[in-house]
Amino acid sequence: MNRQRLTPSQLDELEAWGAQMADRFEQGIDATPDAELPPLFELSRLRYQRRRVEEETSRAVAAARAEGDSWHRIGLALGTTAEAARQRYRQAA
């Protein structure tokens, strides 16, 4: 995996943002940032979320297959075809 190196100022900015989010969380405020992140941080955050969603989707597909659901029904639930679902998630099932 290609890891991006952050400059000291980017690290300081990320640390400040993290501290702000931690404070909001401790105060019971929704920790979803209202202010925009720097674009590269936002991309990293979105990549992390996409990976988490993909992991959850794979687990759900495996559970659906274990319960006997067809690839057709899984494809419908995912908004794709049975063949596309099978090709993408067959190793998870």
N, C-alpha and C positions, 0 to 999 in steps of 0.2 A: 504494500500500500504506500502511496506517495504521501508523505506527511509534509505539510507546509510549515516552514519555520517563521515564527512571529518575531517582529522587531521588539526591542524593549518597550517602546511606546505603545505598541499594540498589546503587549502583555499587561502593561499598566492599565490600559483602557478596558481590557477584558476583566481584569481583577476588580476594577471599580464597578463595572457592570454587575459582576457576580455578587459583590458585596451589597449592591443596591437591591438585587433580586432576593438575596438572603434576608435583608432587613424587611422587605415587603412580605415575604413568606412568614417571618416571625411575627409580624403585625397582623397576620390574617388577611392580607390583601392579596388578590390574585397576582401571582408572580409572572404572569404573561407580560412581557415588556410592552409598554405603550410607545416608548421611543424606539426609533429604528436602530437596529444594530448596524455597525459598519458592514458593508456588503459581504466581505469575506467571512465574517463571523456568522452572518445570517445564512450564508451558504453552508457553512459547517453545521449549524443548528438544524437546517433543513435536511442535510444528508443524514444526520443522526436520527431524526424523526422518520425519514423514509426507511432507514434500515430497521428501526423498531417496528414500523407498520408491516414491513415485509416479513419479519420474524413472526409477528402475531398472525398474519395472514397464513403463513405456512403451517403454523400450529392449528389454526382453525380448519384449514383444508384437510390436514391429517385426521383431525377429529371427525370431520364430516365423512371422510372416506371410511374411517373405522366404524361409523354408524351405518354404513351402507349407502350413503348418498352417491348418486351417479355423477360423473364428470359433467353431464349436461346440466344438472341442477346446480352444481358448484360454479360452472361457467356463468349461468344466469345470475347467481348471487354476486359474482365478481364483475358482472357487466361485460363478459367476453364469451367466446365460444367454448364448447366443451373441449375441443382439440387444443385451443390455446391454453386453457386452464390445465389440462393434462400435461402438456409439454412443459409448462412452467413449474408445476408443483408436484409432478409424479414422484420425485425423490422424497418429498415431504410426507407423502402418503404411505 
